[in-house]
Amino acid sequence: MTFEEFVAARLGALVRYATVVAWDADLAEDIVQNVLVKAHARWGRIQRMEAPERYVQRMLVNEFLSWRRRAAARTVRVGDGMEGLVAPLPDPTGGYDERDAVMRLIGTLPPRQRAVIALRFYADLPVEEIADVLGCRASTVRTHLDRAMGALRVSLPHALTATGEVR
């Protein structure tokens, strides 16, 4: 598969994936663009890999984490450009939007925890594959996942945790 064919087939999925990881649609597009420029230069080697898309996804996560380190003062704008990603469901009992609340809470997590949440629950990867994507041990991924879920449980309104919607 040529680089052009790969981009034509997978660009939309890569942008959605980066949007979930970065939690900012504009930043996600920038990250995807930077990664594709780097991937193009190495495509001869990448295309021979067993899973070239998985490698590009790893590049996206690494670029996001590097971007966050370079721009530590940047704030996360939750919701900007995210309208098409997940349609919010209103709470019929009081108009409180539970999904929006969860998205906002995830947006407050540290970048690595946010990346682990995205890889685990959006990309549906097992812990071992997340460790491979992030370039760390499985125990580190489990720690990030545990801390992220703990922070979400503490921050979520009592009604959410009582219904068991978030585990």
C-alpha positions as CSV (number, residue, x, y, z in Angstrom):
1,M,0.0,0.0,0.0
2,T,1.4,3.4,-1.0
3,F,1.5,6.3,1.5
4,E,-1.2,8.1,-0.6
5,E,-3.5,5.0,-0.4
6,F,-3.0,4.7,3.3
7,V,-3.8,8.4,3.9
8,A,-6.9,8.2,1.6
9,A,-8.2,5.2,3.4
10,R,-7.3,6.1,7.0
11,L,-7.2,9.9,7.3
12,G,-10.6,10.3,8.8
13,A,-10.0,7.5,11.4
14,L,-6.6,9.0,12.3
15,V,-8.1,12.5,12.9
16,R,-11.0,11.0,15.0
17,Y,-8.4,9.0,17.0
18,A,-6.2,12.0,17.5
19,T,-9.3,14.1,18.5
20,V,-10.1,11.6,21.3
21,V,-6.5,11.5,22.5
22,A,-5.9,15.3,22.4
23,W,-9.5,16.3,23.3
24,D,-9.2,19.3,21.0
25,A,-10.2,19.0,17.3
26,D,-7.9,21.7,16.1
27,L,-4.9,20.4,17.9
28,A,-5.8,16.9,16.6
29,E,-5.6,18.1,13.0
30,D,-2.2,19.7,13.7
31,I,-0.9,16.6,15.3
32,V,-2.1,14.4,12.4
33,Q,-0.6,16.7,9.9
34,N,2.8,16.6,11.7
35,V,2.7,12.9,12.1
36,L,1.8,12.3,8.4
37,V,4.7,14.4,7.4
38,K,7.1,12.3,9.5
39,A,5.4,9.1,8.4
40,H,5.8,10.0,4.7
41,A,9.5,10.4,5.2
42,R,9.7,6.9,6.7
43,W,6.9,5.2,4.8
44,G,9.3,2.6,3.1
45,R,10.0,1.2,6.6
46,I,6.5,1.7,8.0
47,Q,4.7,0.0,5.2
48,R,6.7,-3.2,5.7
49,M,5.6,-3.5,9.4
50,E,3.0,-6.0,10.5
51,A,0.6,-3.2,11.6
52,P,1.5,0.2,10.0
53,E,-1.7,1.9,11.3
54,R,-0.9,0.9,14.9
55,Y,2.6,2.4,14.4
56,V,1.1,5.6,13.1
57,Q,-1.3,5.7,16.1
58,R,1.7,5.4,18.4
59,M,3.3,8.3,16.5
60,L,0.1,10.3,17.1
61,V,0.1,9.6,20.9
62,N,3.8,10.4,21.1
63,E,3.3,13.7,19.1
64,F,0.4,14.6,21.4
65,L,2.5,14.0,24.5
66,S,5.4,16.0,23.0
67,W,3.1,18.8,22.0
68,R,1.7,19.0,25.6
69,R,5.3,19.2,27.0
70,R,6.2,21.9,24.5
71,A,3.1,23.9,25.2
72,A,2.6,23.2,28.9
73,A,0.7,26.5,29.4
74,R,-1.9,25.6,26.8
75,T,-5.3,25.0,28.2
76,V,-7.6,22.3,27.0
77,R,-10.8,23.7,25.4
78,V,-13.3,20.9,26.0
79,G,-16.1,20.9,23.5
80,D,-14.4,23.1,20.8
81,G,-14.9,21.2,17.6
82,M,-16.1,18.1,19.4
83,E,-19.7,18.4,18.4
84,G,-19.5,15.7,15.6
85,L,-17.5,13.2,17.7
86,V,-20.0,12.3,20.4
87,A,-23.6,13.5,20.4
88,P,-24.6,14.5,24.0
89,L,-27.6,12.9,25.5
90,P,-29.7,15.1,27.7
91,D,-30.7,13.9,31.2
92,P,-34.5,13.6,31.1
93,T,-34.8,14.2,34.9
94,G,-33.3,17.6,35.0
95,G,-31.6,18.6,31.8
96,Y,-28.2,17.7,33.2
97,D,-26.0,16.4,30.5
98,E,-24.2,13.4,31.9
99,R,-22.1,12.7,28.9
100,D,-21.0,16.3,28.7
101,A,-20.0,16.2,32.3
102,V,-17.9,13.0,31.8
103,M,-16.2,14.5,28.7
104,R,-15.4,17.7,30.7
105,L,-14.0,15.6,33.5
106,I,-11.9,13.5,31.1
107,G,-10.6,16.8,29.7
108,T,-9.2,17.7,33.1
109,L,-7.1,14.6,33.4
110,P,-3.3,14.7,32.9
111,P,-2.3,14.0,29.2
112,R,-1.1,10.4,29.8
113,Q,-4.2,9.5,31.7
114,R,-6.3,11.0,29.0
115,A,-4.4,9.0,26.4
116,V,-4.8,5.8,28.3
117,I,-8.6,6.4,28.7
118,A,-8.9,7.1,25.0
119,L,-6.9,4.0,24.0
120,R,-8.8,1.8,26.4
121,F,-12.3,2.9,25.9
122,Y,-12.3,4.6,22.4
123,A,-9.9,2.4,20.6
124,D,-10.9,-0.6,22.8
125,L,-7.3,-1.8,23.2
126,P,-6.1,-4.2,25.9
127,V,-3.6,-3.0,28.4
128,E,-0.7,-4.8,26.7
129,E,-1.4,-3.0,23.4
130,I,-1.8,0.3,25.1
131,A,1.6,-0.2,26.8
132,D,3.1,-0.9,23.3
133,V,1.5,2.2,21.8
134,L,2.7,4.4,24.7
135,G,6.1,2.7,24.9
136,C,5.8,1.8,28.6
137,R,5.1,-1.2,30.8
138,A,1.6,-2.7,31.2
139,S,1.8,-2.0,34.9
140,T,2.3,1.7,34.1
141,V,-0.8,1.6,31.9
142,R,-2.8,0.0,34.7
143,T,-1.6,2.6,37.1
144,H,-2.6,5.5,34.8
145,L,-6.0,3.8,34.1
146,D,-6.6,3.2,37.8
147,R,-5.7,6.8,38.7
148,A,-7.8,8.2,35.9
149,M,-10.8,6.1,36.8
150,G,-10.3,7.0,40.5
151,A,-10.2,10.7,39.7
152,L,-13.4,10.4,37.6
153,R,-15.2,8.5,40.3
154,V,-14.4,11.2,42.9
155,S,-15.4,14.0,40.6
156,L,-18.6,12.6,39.1
157,P,-21.8,13.5,40.7
158,H,-23.2,11.0,43.2
159,A,-26.1,10.2,40.9
160,L,-23.8,8.9,38.2
161,T,-21.8,6.6,40.4
162,A,-24.9,5.3,42.1
163,T,-26.4,4.2,38.8
164,G,-23.2,2.4,37.9
165,E,-22.9,4.0,34.5
166,V,-19.2,4.7,35.0
167,R,-17.0,2.0,36.3
